Amino acid sequence: MIQILGAFLFMKEKAVVFVKNIGFVCFVGSCILLPFVISALTGLNNGSIFFFISLVLSVIAMIILYRAAVLKSQVSIGWWYFWLFCLAVAISLQLTVVFKLVQF
């Protein structure tokens, strides 16, 4: 959401293309998680290892695709670095607040 808001505030004419490109990245990342969701809902496999592998694959794919989206949109690579920062914050919050896996 931060990136979309920033795009419309600062990118002007490139904002729509950029948002379309990063929307595709989010779509692909979500699709990578679907096998885990389906297997968990059907009771086939809902183990933490399967979840972790799905999540890692999704994040890696999105990192690569987001960089490509930034380059394709012809915006500053700083948008990708800022997104990486936001991703690190989001993962940290998930691990500490939601899952309580890491205590600082």
BALOPA-280648 format. One record per residue (C-alpha): residue number from 1; residue in three letters; x, y, z. Coordinates in pm, 1 decimal. Layout:
N
(pt NUM,'ALA',(X,Y,Z))
...
***
This chain:
104
(pt 1,'MET',(0.0,0.0,0.0))
(pt 2,'ILE',(288.2,234.0,82.2))
(pt 3,'GLN',(442.1,175.1,-259.5))
(pt 4,'ILE',(111.4,234.8,-441.2))
(pt 5,'LEU',(46.8,555.3,-250.9))
(pt 6,'GLY',(404.8,668.7,-315.0))
(pt 7,'ALA',(372.9,587.1,-684.0))
(pt 8,'PHE',(63.3,802.6,-727.0))
(pt 9,'LEU',(214.9,1085.1,-523.2))
(pt 10,'PHE',(561.4,1093.3,-683.0))
(pt 11,'MET',(563.6,916.2,-1019.1))
(pt 12,'LYS',(300.6,1108.0,-1211.3))
(pt 13,'GLU',(269.2,947.3,-1558.8))
(pt 14,'LYS',(459.1,627.1,-1469.1))
(pt 15,'ALA',(239.1,546.6,-1169.1))
(pt 16,'VAL',(-26.1,342.9,-1349.6))
(pt 17,'VAL',(228.1,126.4,-1532.2))
(pt 18,'PHE',(429.9,76.4,-1213.7))
(pt 19,'VAL',(124.1,-21.1,-1008.3))
(pt 20,'LYS',(13.0,-262.8,-1282.5))
(pt 21,'ASN',(356.8,-423.2,-1284.6))
(pt 22,'ILE',(381.9,-459.7,-906.5))
(pt 23,'GLY',(23.6,-589.0,-896.9))
(pt 24,'PHE',(134.2,-875.1,-1119.8))
(pt 25,'VAL',(423.1,-942.7,-881.1))
(pt 26,'CYS',(181.1,-969.1,-588.8))
(pt 27,'PHE',(-45.7,-1195.9,-792.6))
(pt 28,'VAL',(241.7,-1435.3,-869.8))
(pt 29,'GLY',(354.5,-1435.0,-505.5))
(pt 30,'SER',(1.8,-1523.3,-396.0))
(pt 31,'CYS',(-27.8,-1797.9,-658.4))
(pt 32,'ILE',(288.8,-1960.3,-526.9))
(pt 33,'LEU',(119.5,-1987.0,-186.6))
(pt 34,'LEU',(-193.5,-2154.2,-329.4))
(pt 35,'PRO',(-64.7,-2514.5,-316.0))
(pt 36,'PHE',(-11.1,-2477.4,59.6))
(pt 37,'VAL',(-353.2,-2319.3,110.1))
(pt 38,'ILE',(-528.5,-2589.5,-92.7))
(pt 39,'SER',(-342.2,-2873.3,76.8))
(pt 40,'ALA',(-411.3,-2726.2,421.0))
(pt 41,'LEU',(-782.8,-2679.6,346.7))
(pt 42,'THR',(-817.2,-3034.0,216.8))
(pt 43,'GLY',(-619.2,-3179.7,506.9))
(pt 44,'LEU',(-349.9,-3324.8,281.6))
(pt 45,'ASN',(-60.9,-3131.9,429.4))
(pt 46,'ASN',(-60.2,-2830.7,657.5))
(pt 47,'GLY',(282.3,-2877.8,810.3))
(pt 48,'SER',(507.3,-2589.6,901.6))
(pt 49,'ILE',(785.9,-2710.5,669.5))
(pt 50,'PHE',(553.7,-2696.1,366.9))
(pt 51,'PHE',(434.3,-2350.8,475.7))
(pt 52,'PHE',(791.1,-2225.9,525.3))
(pt 53,'ILE',(906.7,-2355.9,185.5))
(pt 54,'SER',(602.2,-2203.4,13.1))
(pt 55,'LEU',(662.8,-1871.6,185.1))
(pt 56,'VAL',(1034.8,-1864.5,101.1))
(pt 57,'LEU',(965.6,-1948.5,-264.7))
(pt 58,'SER',(699.8,-1677.4,-279.5))
(pt 59,'VAL',(929.5,-1413.8,-128.3))
(pt 60,'ILE',(1221.8,-1505.7,-355.4))
(pt 61,'ALA',(1001.8,-1493.9,-664.7))
(pt 62,'MET',(856.8,-1158.2,-561.5))
(pt 63,'ILE',(1200.9,-1008.8,-493.5))
(pt 64,'ILE',(1317.2,-1105.6,-842.0))
(pt 65,'LEU',(993.0,-1004.8,-1013.6))
(pt 66,'TYR',(964.6,-676.5,-824.6))
(pt 67,'ARG',(1310.1,-574.3,-942.1))
(pt 68,'ALA',(1207.9,-662.6,-1297.6))
(pt 69,'ALA',(887.5,-458.9,-1253.9))
(pt 70,'VAL',(1088.0,-156.9,-1141.0))
(pt 71,'LEU',(1323.7,-186.7,-1437.6))
(pt 72,'LYS',(1034.5,-244.0,-1680.9))
(pt 73,'SER',(852.8,61.3,-1545.7))
(pt 74,'GLN',(1170.6,266.9,-1589.3))
(pt 75,'VAL',(1159.7,408.2,-1238.4))
(pt 76,'SER',(1445.6,449.5,-994.6))
(pt 77,'ILE',(1591.1,129.3,-849.2))
(pt 78,'GLY',(1538.9,305.2,-516.5))
(pt 79,'TRP',(1174.7,189.8,-533.4))
(pt 80,'TRP',(1298.0,-170.9,-523.4))
(pt 81,'TYR',(1527.9,-98.3,-228.5))
(pt 82,'PHE',(1243.2,74.9,-46.0))
(pt 83,'TRP',(1017.7,-224.9,-114.2))
(pt 84,'LEU',(1287.2,-459.1,23.5))
(pt 85,'PHE',(1296.4,-246.3,337.3))
(pt 86,'CYS',(916.0,-261.1,369.1))
(pt 87,'LEU',(929.6,-638.2,313.3))
(pt 88,'ALA',(1188.7,-679.7,589.4))
(pt 89,'VAL',(972.9,-474.4,827.5))
(pt 90,'ALA',(660.8,-674.7,736.4))
(pt 91,'ILE',(835.3,-1010.0,786.7))
(pt 92,'SER',(982.1,-892.6,1117.7))
(pt 93,'LEU',(637.8,-785.1,1238.3))
(pt 94,'GLN',(487.2,-1116.5,1127.7))
(pt 95,'LEU',(752.4,-1315.7,1313.4))
(pt 96,'THR',(740.4,-1109.4,1631.3))
(pt 97,'VAL',(383.9,-986.0,1666.7))
(pt 98,'VAL',(176.3,-1246.6,1484.0))
(pt 99,'PHE',(371.5,-1569.2,1529.4))
(pt 100,'LYS',(572.3,-1465.8,1839.8))
(pt 101,'LEU',(870.3,-1661.0,1705.4))
(pt 102,'VAL',(1135.5,-1398.0,1771.5))
(pt 103,'GLN',(1169.2,-1199.4,2090.1))
(pt 104,'PHE',(1384.7,-887.3,2097.3))
***
